[in-house]
C-alpha cells in the first residue's frame, strides 16, 4: 500500500490499520458505510459548530452565502448556518436523518458524496463535519468539491486528528495489546467506521496534492465536554466499565483542555483564475 498523502510506504499496525512511515497518515481497510452517529454528541457538536461558524464569520462574509454540508445527520450545523444568515443545504446517505433535516426546512439530497451529488450550480462554502474520514475515496471528493465551489469559495474539513492526546494515548495502549480504545476511535464495528486519519500537516499536503485549493487557516475544536459525556460513554462502554471510564474522564477534564486537541479544522479557498 502507498500513502495517499506522500506516496510513502504504509506500514501495518493492526490487521485492519496502516500508518505511513514517512508522513504519519493513517488508513484502515474497514468496510465503508453510512450509519447512525454516536449517542451523547449533540451538546459537543452544537458547541463546536457555533465555534466553527464564529471563526468563519471572523474571516469571511456569511449572510446570504450558499453552503453545502456533506453528511448533515440531524441538521445541527445547518441550523447554526441558517442562524448566521447562510442559505444551507446538504447531501445525506441516511434516509431517516435526511428526513429529520428536511422537516426543519432544509433542502437535503439523498445519497453519498460525490457519486450521488446532483445539485446544479456552485457553492460559496462546502463543509465536512466528521464525515471526510469516513470516505472511501477522499481524493475524488476533494476534486469534486473544487468543481462545485465558486471562485473564492471555501472548503472546510472538520475531522479527527491523529496528533491529539486521545489518539496518541490509544495508540500507546495498542502497542501493549490494549486495542479497545484505538478500535473505538476508528469506530471499528460501527456501521460507518473511519477509513482515514489525518493531522494538520497531512491534511494540508493531501489537499495540495489533489487540488489547487489554497490553505487559509487551521484551528482546533474541543473533543470532550461534560454535557452528554455519560450517553457517549455508554454507547461503547456499557455497565461497570462505562462508569469507570466516565468517572475517570470527568476527573481529568480540567487538565484535558490543556492537551493537544483531537479535532482539527482545515480551511481552504478556491482561487480566482483570470
Residue, then its C-alpha position, 0 to 999 in steps of 0.5 A: x500500500x502507498x500513502x495517499x498523502x506522500x506516496x510513502x510506504x504504509x506500514x501495518x499496525x493492526x490487521x485492519x490499520x496502516x500508518x505511513x512511515x514517512x508522513x504519519x497518515x493513517x488508513x484502515x481497510x474497514x468496510x465503508x458505510x453510512x450509519x447512525x452517529x454516536x449517542x451523547x454528541x449533540x451538546x459537543x457538536x452544537x458547541x463546536x459548530x457555533x465555534x466553527x461558524x464564529x471563526x468563519x464569520x471572523x474571516x469571511x462574509x456569511x449572510x446570504x452565502x450558499x453552503x453545502x454540508x456533506x453528511x448533515x445527520x440531524x441538521x445541527x450545523x445547518x441550523x447554526x448556518x441558517x442562524x448566521x444568515x447562510x442559505x444551507x443545504x446538504x447531501x445525506x446517505x441516511x434516509x431517516x436523518x435526511x428526513x429529520x433535516x428536511x422537516x426543519x426546512x432544509x433542502x437535503x439530497x439523498x445519497x453519498x458524496x460525490x457519486x450521488x451529488x446532483x445539485x446544479x450550480x456552485x457553492x460559496x462554502x462546502x463543509x465536512x463535519x466528521x464525515x471526510x474520514x469516513x470516505x472511501x475515496x477522499x481524493x475524488x471528493x476533494x476534486x469534486x468539491x473544487x468543481x462545485x465551489x465558486x471562485x473564492x469559495x471555501x472548503x472546510x474539513x472538520x475531522x479527527x486528528x491523529x496528533x491529539x492526546x486521545x489518539x496518541x494515548x490509544x495508540x500507546x495502549x495498542x502497542x501493549x495489546x490494549x486495542x479497545x480504545x484505538x478500535x473505538x476511535x476508528x469506530x471499528x464495528x460501527x456501521x460507518x467506521x473511519x477509513x482515514x486519519x489525518x493531522x494538520x500537516x497531512x491534511x494540508x499536503x493531501x489537499x495540495x496534492x489533489x487540488x489547487x485549493x489554497x490553505x487559509x487557516x487551521x484551528x482546533x475544536x474541543x473533543x470532550x465536554x461534560x454535557x452528554x459525556x455519560x450517553x457517549x460513554x455508554x454507547x461503547x462502554x456499557x455497565x461497570x466499565x462505562x462508569x469507570x471510564x466516565x468517572x475517570x474522564x470527568x476527573x481529568x477534564x480540567x487538565x484535558x483542555x490543556x492537551x493537544x486537541x483531537x479535532x482539527x479544522x482545515x480551511x481552504x479557498x478556491x482561487x480566482x483564475x483570470 
